[in-house]
Amino acid sequence: MGDVVLMQLLRILGEFLLTRQAQARLGLLGLALLSVVTVGIRARRAGLAVGAAVVFTLLMTQA
């Protein structure tokens, strides 16, 4: 039970840190793309998540 809670806390912390980095580097567009990746993963839509992750990665390399 404790492991599950720890994994959830680590996931939430990771999402928070990625969101902060995306917002600082790319502004609203980066935040929107990261949100689409998260929604795609949670909705089990691999195409949506992968497409948004690729665009997010390309934008991060350009920033």
PQR file of N, CA, C, O and H, with PARSE charges and radii, in Angstrom:
ATOM      1  N   MET A   1       0.824  -1.198   0.000 -0.4000 1.5000
ATOM      2  CA  MET A   1       0.000   0.000   0.000 -0.0000 2.0000
ATOM      3  C   MET A   1       0.864   1.256   0.000  0.5500 1.7000
ATOM      4  O   MET A   1       0.569   2.223  -0.703 -0.5500 1.4000
ATOM      5  N   GLY A   2       1.937   1.234   0.799 -0.4000 1.5000
ATOM      6  CA  GLY A   2       2.814   2.393   0.883 -0.0000 2.0000
ATOM      7  C   GLY A   2       3.552   2.649  -0.419  0.5500 1.7000
ATOM      8  O   GLY A   2       3.835   3.796  -0.768 -0.5500 1.4000
ATOM      9  H   GLY A   2       2.176   0.449   1.370  0.4000 1.0000
ATOM     10  N   ASP A   3       3.871   1.553  -1.153 -0.4000 1.5000
ATOM     11  CA  ASP A   3       4.551   1.705  -2.425 -0.0000 2.0000
ATOM     12  C   ASP A   3       3.680   2.404  -3.454  0.5500 1.7000
ATOM     13  O   ASP A   3       4.174   3.195  -4.257 -0.5500 1.4000
ATOM     14  H   ASP A   3       3.641   0.621  -0.870  0.4000 1.0000
ATOM     15  N   VAL A   4       2.398   2.117  -3.432 -0.4000 1.5000
ATOM     16  CA  VAL A   4       1.468   2.735  -4.366 -0.0000 2.0000
ATOM     17  C   VAL A   4       1.384   4.237  -4.113  0.5500 1.7000
ATOM     18  O   VAL A   4       1.399   5.034  -5.051 -0.5500 1.4000
ATOM     19  H   VAL A   4       1.997   1.474  -2.779  0.4000 1.0000
ATOM     20  N   VAL A   5       1.296   4.610  -2.861 -0.4000 1.5000
ATOM     21  CA  VAL A   5       1.225   6.022  -2.505 -0.0000 2.0000
ATOM     22  C   VAL A   5       2.515   6.733  -2.908  0.5500 1.7000
ATOM     23  O   VAL A   5       2.472   7.850  -3.424 -0.5500 1.4000
ATOM     24  H   VAL A   5       1.284   3.963  -2.099  0.4000 1.0000
ATOM     25  N   LEU A   6       3.653   6.098  -2.680 -0.4000 1.5000
ATOM     26  CA  LEU A   6       4.941   6.686  -3.052 -0.0000 2.0000
ATOM     27  C   LEU A   6       5.027   6.879  -4.562  0.5500 1.7000
ATOM     28  O   LEU A   6       5.484   7.924  -5.023 -0.5500 1.4000
ATOM     29  H   LEU A   6       3.688   5.191  -2.262  0.4000 1.0000
ATOM     30  N   MET A   7       4.595   5.891  -5.334 -0.4000 1.5000
ATOM     31  CA  MET A   7       4.630   5.999  -6.794 -0.0000 2.0000
ATOM     32  C   MET A   7       3.709   7.119  -7.286  0.5500 1.7000
ATOM     33  O   MET A   7       4.057   7.841  -8.221 -0.5500 1.4000
ATOM     34  H   MET A   7       4.223   5.042  -4.959  0.4000 1.0000
ATOM     35  N   GLN A   8       2.551   7.263  -6.668 -0.4000 1.5000
ATOM     36  CA  GLN A   8       1.642   8.338  -7.061 -0.0000 2.0000
ATOM     37  C   GLN A   8       2.238   9.703  -6.738  0.5500 1.7000
ATOM     38  O   GLN A   8       2.121  10.636  -7.533 -0.5500 1.4000
ATOM     39  H   GLN A   8       2.268   6.676  -5.909  0.4000 1.0000
ATOM     40  N   LEU A   9       2.869   9.823  -5.586 -0.4000 1.5000
ATOM     41  CA  LEU A   9       3.504  11.092  -5.225 -0.0000 2.0000
ATOM     42  C   LEU A   9       4.647  11.423  -6.177  0.5500 1.7000
ATOM     43  O   LEU A   9       4.806  12.578  -6.573 -0.5500 1.4000
ATOM     44  H   LEU A   9       2.963   9.065  -4.941  0.4000 1.0000
ATOM     45  N   LEU A  10       5.438  10.432  -6.547 -0.4000 1.5000
ATOM     46  CA  LEU A  10       6.528  10.666  -7.494 -0.0000 2.0000
ATOM     47  C   LEU A  10       6.002  11.061  -8.868  0.5500 1.7000
ATOM     48  O   LEU A  10       6.585  11.919  -9.530 -0.5500 1.4000
ATOM     49  H   LEU A  10       5.309   9.494  -6.226  0.4000 1.0000
ATOM     50  N   ARG A  11       4.909  10.446  -9.300 -0.4000 1.5000
ATOM     51  CA  ARG A  11       4.307  10.799 -10.587 -0.0000 2.0000
ATOM     52  C   ARG A  11       3.775  12.225 -10.571  0.5500 1.7000
ATOM     53  O   ARG A  11       3.957  12.974 -11.531 -0.5500 1.4000
ATOM     54  H   ARG A  11       4.435   9.749  -8.762  0.4000 1.0000
ATOM     55  N   ILE A  12       3.121  12.595  -9.484 -0.4000 1.5000
ATOM     56  CA  ILE A  12       2.592  13.954  -9.356 -0.0000 2.0000
ATOM     57  C   ILE A  12       3.729  14.968  -9.333  0.5500 1.7000
ATOM     58  O   ILE A  12       3.640  16.019  -9.968 -0.5500 1.4000
ATOM     59  H   ILE A  12       2.973  11.987  -8.704  0.4000 1.0000
ATOM     60  N   LEU A  13       4.789  14.658  -8.611 -0.4000 1.5000
ATOM     61  CA  LEU A  13       5.951  15.552  -8.563 -0.0000 2.0000
ATOM     62  C   LEU A  13       6.588  15.687  -9.942  0.5500 1.7000
ATOM     63  O   LEU A  13       6.960  16.787 -10.350 -0.5500 1.4000
ATOM     64  H   LEU A  13       4.861  13.804  -8.096  0.4000 1.0000
ATOM     65  N   GLY A  14       6.713  14.580 -10.657 -0.4000 1.5000
ATOM     66  CA  GLY A  14       7.276  14.622 -12.007 -0.0000 2.0000
ATOM     67  C   GLY A  14       6.434  15.449 -12.955  0.5500 1.7000
ATOM     68  O   GLY A  14       6.970  16.238 -13.732 -0.5500 1.4000
ATOM     69  H   GLY A  14       6.411  13.686 -10.326  0.4000 1.0000
ATOM     70  N   GLU A  15       5.119  15.279 -12.901 -0.4000 1.5000
ATOM     71  CA  GLU A  15       4.222  16.081 -13.736 -0.0000 2.0000
ATOM     72  C   GLU A  15       4.341  17.563 -13.400  0.5500 1.7000
ATOM     73  O   GLU A  15       4.353  18.410 -14.293 -0.5500 1.4000
ATOM     74  H   GLU A  15       4.684  14.638 -12.270  0.4000 1.0000
ATOM     75  N   PHE A  16       4.429  17.868 -12.113 -0.4000 1.5000
ATOM     76  CA  PHE A  16       4.548  19.260 -11.694 -0.0000 2.0000
ATOM     77  C   PHE A  16       5.844  19.889 -12.210  0.5500 1.7000
ATOM     78  O   PHE A  16       5.839  21.008 -12.721 -0.5500 1.4000
ATOM     79  H   PHE A  16       4.419  17.180 -11.387  0.4000 1.0000
ATOM     80  N   LEU A  17       6.949  19.158 -12.072 -0.4000 1.5000
ATOM     81  CA  LEU A  17       8.231  19.689 -12.515 -0.0000 2.0000
ATOM     82  C   LEU A  17       8.280  19.856 -14.032  0.5500 1.7000
ATOM     83  O   LEU A  17       8.804  20.854 -14.527 -0.5500 1.4000
ATOM     84  H   LEU A  17       6.953  18.248 -11.657  0.4000 1.0000
ATOM     85  N   LEU A  18       7.740  18.893 -14.771 -0.4000 1.5000
ATOM     86  CA  LEU A  18       7.706  19.022 -16.227 -0.0000 2.0000
ATOM     87  C   LEU A  18       6.820  20.190 -16.661  0.5500 1.7000
ATOM     88  O   LEU A  18       7.146  20.912 -17.604 -0.5500 1.4000
ATOM     89  H   LEU A  18       7.314  18.082 -14.369  0.4000 1.0000
ATOM     90  N   THR A  19       5.717  20.363 -15.973 -0.4000 1.5000
ATOM     91  CA  THR A  19       4.822  21.471 -16.291 -0.0000 2.0000
ATOM     92  C   THR A  19       5.500  22.806 -16.051  0.5500 1.7000
ATOM     93  O   THR A  19       5.388  23.718 -16.870 -0.5500 1.4000
ATOM     94  H   THR A  19       5.453  19.776 -15.208  0.4000 1.0000
ATOM     95  N   ARG A  20       6.203  22.926 -14.931 -0.4000 1.5000
ATOM     96  CA  ARG A  20       6.916  24.182 -14.627 -0.0000 2.0000
ATOM     97  C   ARG A  20       7.992  24.472 -15.666  0.5500 1.7000
ATOM     98  O   ARG A  20       8.151  25.616 -16.092 -0.5500 1.4000
ATOM     99  H   ARG A  20       6.293  22.185 -14.266  0.4000 1.0000
ATOM    100  N   GLN A  21       8.732  23.444 -16.078 -0.4000 1.5000
ATOM    101  CA  GLN A  21       9.778  23.630 -17.075 -0.0000 2.0000
ATOM    102  C   GLN A  21       9.177  24.014 -18.424  0.5500 1.7000
ATOM    103  O   GLN A  21       9.688  24.904 -19.104 -0.5500 1.4000
ATOM    104  H   GLN A  21       8.603  22.515 -15.732  0.4000 1.0000
ATOM    105  N   ALA A  22       8.108  23.353 -18.804 -0.4000 1.5000
ATOM    106  CA  ALA A  22       7.457  23.665 -20.076 -0.0000 2.0000
ATOM    107  C   ALA A  22       6.916  25.081 -20.074  0.5500 1.7000
ATOM    108  O   ALA A  22       7.028  25.791 -21.073 -0.5500 1.4000
ATOM    109  H   ALA A  22       7.692  22.631 -18.252  0.4000 1.0000
ATOM    110  N   GLN A  23       6.338  25.493 -18.973 -0.4000 1.5000
ATOM    111  CA  GLN A  23       5.774  26.839 -18.891 -0.0000 2.0000
ATOM    112  C   GLN A  23       6.879  27.881 -18.922  0.5500 1.7000
ATOM    113  O   GLN A  23       6.711  28.933 -19.539 -0.5500 1.4000
ATOM    114  H   GLN A  23       6.248  24.916 -18.161  0.4000 1.0000
ATOM    115  N   ALA A  24       7.999  27.616 -18.275 -0.4000 1.5000
ATOM    116  CA  ALA A  24       9.095  28.579 -18.245 -0.0000 2.0000
ATOM    117  C   ALA A  24       9.761  28.713 -19.614  0.5500 1.7000
ATOM    118  O   ALA A  24      10.145  29.816 -20.002 -0.5500 1.4000
ATOM    119  H   ALA A  24       8.136  26.761 -17.774  0.4000 1.0000
ATOM    120  N   ARG A  25       9.902  27.623 -20.343 -0.4000 1.5000
ATOM    121  CA  ARG A  25      10.624  27.656 -21.605 -0.0000 2.0000
ATOM    122  C   ARG A  25       9.730  27.971 -22.794  0.5500 1.7000
ATOM    123  O   ARG A  25      10.139  28.705 -23.693 -0.5500 1.4000
ATOM    124  H   ARG A  25       9.590  26.726 -20.028  0.4000 1.0000
ATOM    125  N   LEU A  26       8.522  27.431 -22.813 -0.4000 1.5000
ATOM    126  CA  LEU A  26       7.671  27.547 -23.991 -0.0000 2.0000
ATOM    127  C   LEU A  26       6.366  28.283 -23.745  0.5500 1.7000
ATOM    128  O   LEU A  26       5.579  28.473 -24.672 -0.5500 1.4000
ATOM    129  H   LEU A  26       8.190  26.835 -22.083  0.4000 1.0000
ATOM    130  N   GLY A  27       6.131  28.691 -22.530 -0.4000 1.5000
ATOM    131  CA  GLY A  27       4.913  29.424 -22.222 -0.0000 2.0000
ATOM    132  C   GLY A  27       3.680  28.549 -22.297  0.5500 1.7000
ATOM    133  O   GLY A  27       3.707  27.375 -21.925 -0.5500 1.4000
ATOM    134  H   GLY A  27       6.771  28.536 -21.778  0.4000 1.0000
ATOM    135  N   LEU A  28       2.621  29.122 -22.773 -0.4000 1.5000
ATOM    136  CA  LEU A  28       1.323  28.447 -22.788 -0.0000 2.0000
ATOM    137  C   LEU A  28       1.298  27.273 -23.765  0.5500 1.7000
ATOM    138  O   LEU A  28       0.634  26.271 -23.502 -0.5500 1.4000
ATOM    139  H   LEU A  28       2.599  30.075 -23.075  0.4000 1.0000
ATOM    140  N   LEU A  29       2.003  27.379 -24.875 -0.4000 1.5000
ATOM    141  CA  LEU A  29       2.026  26.294 -25.856 -0.0000 2.0000
ATOM    142  C   LEU A  29       2.644  25.026 -25.271  0.5500 1.7000
ATOM    143  O   LEU A  29       2.110  23.934 -25.462 -0.5500 1.4000
ATOM    144  H   LEU A  29       2.543  28.193 -25.089  0.4000 1.0000
ATOM    145  N   GLY A  30       3.750  25.158 -24.570 -0.4000 1.5000
ATOM    146  CA  GLY A  30       4.387  23.996 -23.947 -0.0000 2.0000
ATOM    147  C   GLY A  30       3.499  23.360 -22.895  0.5500 1.7000
ATOM    148  O   GLY A  30       3.415  22.137 -22.788 -0.5500 1.4000
ATOM    149  H   GLY A  30       4.185  26.045 -24.415  0.4000 1.0000
ATOM    150  N   LEU A  31       2.843  24.199 -22.126 -0.4000 1.5000
ATOM    151  CA  LEU A  31       1.930  23.697 -21.101 -0.0000 2.0000
ATOM    152  C   LEU A  31       0.762  22.950 -21.729  0.5500 1.7000
ATOM    153  O   LEU A  31       0.350  21.906 -21.224 -0.5500 1.4000
ATOM    154  H   LEU A  31       2.911  25.193 -22.212  0.4000 1.0000
ATOM    155  N   ALA A  32       0.225  23.475 -22.827 -0.4000 1.5000
ATOM    156  CA  ALA A  32      -0.882  22.815 -23.520 -0.0000 2.0000
ATOM    157  C   ALA A  32      -0.441  21.475 -24.101  0.5500 1.7000
ATOM    158  O   ALA A  32      -1.175  20.491 -24.013 -0.5500 1.4000
ATOM    159  H   ALA A  32       0.559  24.323 -23.238  0.4000 1.0000
ATOM    160  N   LEU A  33       0.752  21.428 -24.696 -0.4000 1.5000
ATOM    161  CA  LEU A  33       1.241  20.171 -25.263 -0.0000 2.0000
ATOM    162  C   LEU A  33       1.474  19.123 -24.183  0.5500 1.7000
ATOM    163  O   LEU A  33       1.153  17.949 -24.370 -0.5500 1.4000
ATOM    164  H   LEU A  33       1.349  22.227 -24.768  0.4000 1.0000
ATOM    165  N   LEU A  34       2.024  19.543 -23.068 -0.4000 1.5000
ATOM    166  CA  LEU A  34       2.247  18.604 -21.973 -0.0000 2.0000
ATOM    167  C   LEU A  34       0.918  18.085 -21.424  0.5500 1.7000
ATOM    168  O   LEU A  34       0.815  16.922 -21.032 -0.5500 1.4000
ATOM    169  H   LEU A  34       2.285  20.496 -22.916  0.4000 1.0000
ATOM    170  N   SER A  35      -0.086  18.940 -21.398 -0.4000 1.5000
ATOM    171  CA  SER A  35      -1.417  18.512 -20.956 -0.0000 2.0000
ATOM    172  C   SER A  35      -2.010  17.498 -21.924  0.5500 1.7000
ATOM    173  O   SER A  35      -2.650  16.535 -21.503 -0.5500 1.4000
ATOM    174  H   SER A  35      -0.003  19.884 -21.716  0.4000 1.0000
ATOM    175  N   VAL A  36      -1.798  17.713 -23.229 -0.4000 1.5000
ATOM    176  CA  VAL A  36      -2.307  16.768 -24.234 -0.0000 2.0000
ATOM    177  C   VAL A  36      -1.619  15.415 -24.083  0.5500 1.7000
ATOM    178  O   VAL A  36      -2.260  14.373 -24.217 -0.5500 1.4000
ATOM    179  H   VAL A  36      -1.278  18.496 -23.572  0.4000 1.0000
ATOM    180  N   VAL A  37      -0.312  15.429 -23.805 -0.4000 1.5000
ATOM    181  CA  VAL A  37       0.406  14.171 -23.578 -0.0000 2.0000
ATOM    182  C   VAL A  37      -0.195  13.430 -22.386  0.5500 1.7000
ATOM    183  O   VAL A  37      -0.450  12.228 -22.458 -0.5500 1.4000
ATOM    184  H   VAL A  37       0.209  16.275 -23.696  0.4000 1.0000
ATOM    185  N   THR A  38      -0.417  14.153 -21.296 -0.4000 1.5000
ATOM    186  CA  THR A  38      -0.977  13.538 -20.088 -0.0000 2.0000
ATOM    187  C   THR A  38      -2.380  12.984 -20.341  0.5500 1.7000
ATOM    188  O   THR A  38      -2.694  11.871 -19.918 -0.5500 1.4000
ATOM    189  H   THR A  38      -0.210  15.129 -21.238  0.4000 1.0000
ATOM    190  N   VAL A  39      -3.208  13.745 -21.017 -0.4000 1.5000
ATOM    191  CA  VAL A  39      -4.571  13.289 -21.323 -0.0000 2.0000
ATOM    192  C   VAL A  39      -4.520  12.076 -22.246  0.5500 1.7000
ATOM    193  O   VAL A  39      -5.280  11.126 -22.062 -0.5500 1.4000
ATOM    194  H   VAL A  39      -2.953  14.649 -21.360  0.4000 1.0000
ATOM    195  N   GLY A  40      -3.633  12.101 -23.234 -0.4000 1.5000
ATOM    196  CA  GLY A  40      -3.506  10.968 -24.147 -0.0000 2.0000
ATOM    197  C   GLY A  40      -3.095   9.701 -23.435  0.5500 1.7000
ATOM    198  O   GLY A  40      -3.603   8.620 -23.737 -0.5500 1.4000
ATOM    199  H   GLY A  40      -3.016  12.874 -23.384  0.4000 1.0000
ATOM    200  N   ILE A  41      -2.178   9.824 -22.492 -0.4000 1.5000
ATOM    201  CA  ILE A  41      -1.730   8.651 -21.740 -0.0000 2.0000
ATOM    202  C   ILE A  41      -2.857   8.127 -20.857  0.5500 1.7000
ATOM    203  O   ILE A  41      -3.103   6.922 -20.809 -0.5500 1.4000
ATOM    204  H   ILE A  41      -1.765  10.702 -22.247  0.4000 1.0000
ATOM    205  N   ARG A  42      -3.527   9.012 -20.171 -0.4000 1.5000
ATOM    206  CA  ARG A  42      -4.603   8.577 -19.266 -0.0000 2.0000
ATOM    207  C   ARG A  42      -5.799   8.013 -20.023  0.5500 1.7000
ATOM    208  O   ARG A  42      -6.488   7.122 -19.525 -0.5500 1.4000
ATOM    209  H   ARG A  42      -3.327   9.991 -20.210  0.4000 1.0000
ATOM    210  N   ALA A  43      -6.050   8.533 -21.233 -0.4000 1.5000
ATOM    211  CA  ALA A  43      -7.166   8.036 -22.039 -0.0000 2.0000
ATOM    212  C   ALA A  43      -6.764   6.814 -22.862  0.5500 1.7000
ATOM    213  O   ALA A  43      -7.577   6.254 -23.597 -0.5500 1.4000
ATOM    214  H   ALA A  43      -5.491   9.257 -21.637  0.4000 1.0000
ATOM    215  N   ARG A  44      -5.502   6.408 -22.729 -0.4000 1.5000
ATOM    216  CA  ARG A  44      -4.961   5.256 -23.461 -0.0000 2.0000
ATOM    217  C   ARG A  44      -5.044   5.451 -24.967  0.5500 1.7000
ATOM    218  O   ARG A  44      -5.351   4.520 -25.712 -0.5500 1.4000
ATOM    219  H   ARG A  44      -4.841   6.862 -22.131  0.4000 1.0000
ATOM    220  N   ARG A  45      -4.766   6.680 -25.404 -0.4000 1.5000
ATOM    221  CA  ARG A  45      -4.710   7.011 -26.826 -0.0000 2.0000
ATOM    222  C   ARG A  45      -3.242   7.195 -27.194  0.5500 1.7000
ATOM    223  O   ARG A  45      -2.691   8.287 -27.056 -0.5500 1.4000
ATOM    224  H   ARG A  45      -4.517   7.436 -24.799  0.4000 1.0000
ATOM    225  N   ALA A  46      -2.621   6.131 -27.660 -0.4000 1.5000
ATOM    226  CA  ALA A  46      -1.186   6.156 -27.929 -0.0000 2.0000
ATOM    227  C   ALA A  46      -0.836   7.162 -29.016  0.5500 1.7000
ATOM    228  O   ALA A  46       0.170   7.862 -28.906 -0.5500 1.4000
ATOM    229  H   ALA A  46      -3.069   5.243 -27.773  0.4000 1.0000
ATOM    230  N   GLY A  47      -1.641   7.245 -30.051 -0.4000 1.5000
ATOM    231  CA  GLY A  47      -1.349   8.170 -31.149 -0.0000 2.0000
ATOM    232  C   GLY A  47      -1.336   9.620 -30.684  0.5500 1.7000
ATOM    233  O   GLY A  47      -0.446  10.388 -31.049 -0.5500 1.4000
ATOM    234  H   GLY A  47      -2.459   6.677 -30.141  0.4000 1.0000
ATOM    235  N   LEU A  48      -2.306   9.983 -29.895 -0.4000 1.5000
ATOM    236  CA  LEU A  48      -2.391  11.348 -29.370 -0.0000 2.0000
ATOM    237  C   LEU A  48      -1.208  11.658 -28.467  0.5500 1.7000
ATOM    238  O   LEU A  48      -0.588  12.716 -28.583 -0.5500 1.4000
ATOM    239  H   LEU A  48      -3.029   9.359 -29.598  0.4000 1.0000
ATOM    240  N   ALA A  49      -0.900  10.740 -27.574 -0.4000 1.5000
ATOM    241  CA  ALA A  49       0.193  10.965 -26.631 -0.0000 2.0000
ATOM    242  C   ALA A  49       1.539  11.025 -27.340  0.5500 1.7000
ATOM    243  O   ALA A  49       2.355  11.896 -27.039 -0.5500 1.4000
ATOM    244  H   ALA A  49      -1.403   9.880 -27.480  0.4000 1.0000
ATOM    245  N   VAL A  50       1.781  10.118 -28.271 -0.4000 1.5000
ATOM    246  CA  VAL A  50       3.065  10.097 -28.979 -0.0000 2.0000
ATOM    247  C   VAL A  50       3.214  11.321 -29.863  0.5500 1.7000
ATOM    248  O   VAL A  50       4.280  11.937 -29.895 -0.5500 1.4000
ATOM    249  H   VAL A  50       1.118   9.410 -28.515  0.4000 1.0000
ATOM    250  N   GLY A  51       2.161  11.679 -30.580 -0.4000 1.5000
ATOM    251  CA  GLY A  51       2.224  12.863 -31.444 -0.0000 2.0000
ATOM    252  C   GLY A  51       2.515  14.130 -30.661  0.5500 1.7000
ATOM    253  O   GLY A  51       3.361  14.931 -31.058 -0.5500 1.4000
ATOM    254  H   GLY A  51       1.296  11.179 -30.554  0.4000 1.0000
ATOM    255  N   ALA A  52       1.827  14.310 -29.564 -0.4000 1.5000
ATOM    256  CA  ALA A  52       2.050  15.498 -28.739 -0.0000 2.0000
ATOM    257  C   ALA A  52       3.437  15.466 -28.108  0.5500 1.7000
ATOM    258  O   ALA A  52       4.082  16.507 -27.988 -0.5500 1.4000
ATOM    259  H   ALA A  52       1.140  13.659 -29.240  0.4000 1.0000
ATOM    260  N   ALA A  53       3.906  14.286 -27.703 -0.4000 1.5000
ATOM    261  CA  ALA A  53       5.244  14.175 -27.111 -0.0000 2.0000
ATOM    262  C   ALA A  53       6.322  14.521 -28.131  0.5500 1.7000
ATOM    263  O   ALA A  53       7.312  15.170 -27.792 -0.5500 1.4000
ATOM    264  H   ALA A  53       3.382  13.440 -27.801  0.4000 1.0000
ATOM    265  N   VAL A  54       6.136  14.094 -29.373 -0.4000 1.5000
ATOM    266  CA  VAL A  54       7.113  14.423 -30.419 -0.0000 2.0000
ATOM    267  C   VAL A  54       7.149  15.924 -30.674  0.5500 1.7000
ATOM    268  O   VAL A  54       8.229  16.508 -30.762 -0.5500 1.4000
ATOM    269  H   VAL A  54       5.332  13.567 -29.648  0.4000 1.0000
ATOM    270  N   VAL A  55       6.001  16.547 -30.792 -0.4000 1.5000
ATOM    271  CA  VAL A  55       5.953  18.003 -31.003 -0.0000 2.0000
ATOM    272  C   VAL A  55       6.547  18.728 -29.802  0.5500 1.7000
ATOM    273  O   VAL A  55       7.286  19.698 -29.970 -0.5500 1.4000
ATOM    274  H   VAL A  55       5.124  16.073 -30.721  0.4000 1.0000
ATOM    275  N   PHE A  56       6.236  18.275 -28.605 -0.4000 1.5000
ATOM    276  CA  PHE A  56       6.779  18.880 -27.388 -0.0000 2.0000
ATOM    277  C   PHE A  56       8.302  18.767 -27.380  0.5500 1.7000
ATOM    278  O   PHE A  56       8.992  19.732 -27.052 -0.5500 1.4000
ATOM    279  H   PHE A  56       5.636  17.487 -28.468  0.4000 1.0000
ATOM    280  N   THR A  57       8.831  17.591 -27.740 -0.4000 1.5000
ATOM    281  CA  THR A  57      10.280  17.387 -27.766 -0.0000 2.0000
ATOM    282  C   THR A  57      10.935  18.290 -28.804  0.5500 1.7000
ATOM    283  O   THR A  57      11.984  18.878 -28.541 -0.5500 1.4000
ATOM    284  H   THR A  57       8.270  16.807 -28.006  0.4000 1.0000
ATOM    285  N   LEU A  58      10.328  18.403 -29.974 -0.4000 1.5000
ATOM    286  CA  LEU A  58      10.885  19.294 -31.001 -0.0000 2.0000
ATOM    287  C   LEU A  58      10.909  20.746 -30.542  0.5500 1.7000
ATOM    288  O   LEU A  58      11.884  21.459 -30.776 -0.5500 1.4000
ATOM    289  H   LEU A  58       9.476  17.925 -30.187  0.4000 1.0000
ATOM    290  N   LEU A  59       9.846  21.178 -29.895 -0.4000 1.5000
ATOM    291  CA  LEU A  59       9.819  22.546 -29.389 -0.0000 2.0000
ATOM    292  C   LEU A  59      10.831  22.766 -28.283  0.5500 1.7000
ATOM    293  O   LEU A  59      11.435  23.836 -28.203 -0.5500 1.4000
ATOM    294  H   LEU A  59       9.054  20.599 -29.705  0.4000 1.0000
ATOM    295  N   MET A  60      11.026  21.772 -27.426 -0.4000 1.5000
ATOM    296  CA  MET A  60      12.002  21.911 -26.353 -0.0000 2.0000
ATOM    297  C   MET A  60      13.427  22.011 -26.895  0.5500 1.7000
ATOM    298  O   MET A  60      14.255  22.721 -26.325 -0.5500 1.4000
ATOM    299  H   MET A  60      10.535  20.903 -27.491  0.4000 1.0000
ATOM    300  N   THR A  61      13.718  21.309 -27.987 -0.4000 1.5000
ATOM    301  CA  THR A  61      15.053  21.397 -28.562 -0.0000 2.0000
ATOM    302  C   THR A  61      15.284  22.740 -29.239  0.5500 1.7000
ATOM    303  O   THR A  61      16.426  23.182 -29.366 -0.5500 1.4000
ATOM    304  H   THR A  61      13.045  20.733 -28.450  0.4000 1.0000
ATOM    305  N   GLN A  62      14.223  23.385 -29.668 -0.4000 1.5000
ATOM    306  CA  GLN A  62      14.350  24.687 -30.321 -0.0000 2.0000
ATOM    307  C   GLN A  62      14.398  25.840 -29.319  0.5500 1.7000
ATOM    308  O   GLN A  62      14.857  26.931 -29.658 -0.5500 1.4000
ATOM    309  H   GLN A  62      13.296  23.027 -29.565  0.4000 1.0000
ATOM    310  N   ALA A  63      13.936  25.616 -28.105 -0.4000 1.5000
ATOM    311  CA  ALA A  63      13.861  26.685 -27.105 -0.0000 2.0000
ATOM    312  C   ALA A  63      15.222  26.990 -26.517  0.5500 1.7000
ATOM    313  O   ALA A  63      15.343  27.865 -25.660 -0.5500 1.4000
ATOM    314  H   ALA A  63      13.562  24.730 -27.829  0.4000 1.0000
TER
END
